Amino acid sequence: MVSYIVTKIEIYNMTKHQVKFLILKGYHILKNGVPTKVEDGLWEYLDTLDEKDDSIVILEDALKLSDEELALVKYKA
């Protein structure tokens, strides 16, 4: 027998307030819109990724985006 748990995933456009909140909670990046903590060195982790991978958003860098640019970033909660 297989049972499934269905969770509702909501997708939001990011705001600077949300970015600051995620940083305070210890998150470093959004990976495919999902907040992710990087334990062993952010830059070392990023070096392991494909340079063409545009599914990664560094939260500290996101604070430098305009509100219009940030609204294009999708955040899954």
N, C-alpha and C positions, 0 to 999 in steps of 0.2 A: 504494500500500500504506500502510495506517495501522497504526501500532503503539501500544499503550497500555502505560503503566507503572502497575501497580496498587500503591498504597501503602496500608498498613494505618493507619487513623486511629483512635486510641484516645481515648475520652472519659473524663475524670476529674472528680470533684468537687474543687474547689479547697481548698487548705489555706493557712494563713498562710506556711508554709515555702515552698510553691510560688510564692506571690505575691512574697515577698522574693527568691527566686532569679530570677524573671523581671525584677524591677526591677534587680537586679545585672547582668543580661545586657543591660540597656539598653532593655527594652520598657516602653511607657507604658500601653497599653490592651489589653484583650481585645476583639476585634471578632468577633462571632458565635463566641466561644470560642477564637479564634485569637490568639496573642500578636502584637502589632503595635507597631512603632516609629514614632513621629511625629517627623519631622525638623524641621519648621519651625513650632514653636509649638503646644503641645498645645491651648491654649484657642482659638486661631484655627481649628485643625482641627475642634474640637468645635462651634464656631459654625457650621460649614458643614453639620452633620448635622441631620436632622429631630429636633425636640425630643421626639417621641414614640418615637424609636428606642431600644428597650430592649436592643439587642444589644451595647451598648458598656459595658464596665466599666473604670473608671479604676483602675489597679493601686494607686496611692497611697491612693485612697479605700477600696479593698477591704481594706486593712490595718485599717481602723476597724470592719469588720463583725464580728459575733460568729462563732464557729466554726460555729454552726448556719446562720446566714445565708450564710456563705462556702461551705458545703457545697452550697448550691443553685446556685452558679455553676458552669457547665460549662466545662471546659478541654480543648481538642483538642490532642493531642500527636502 
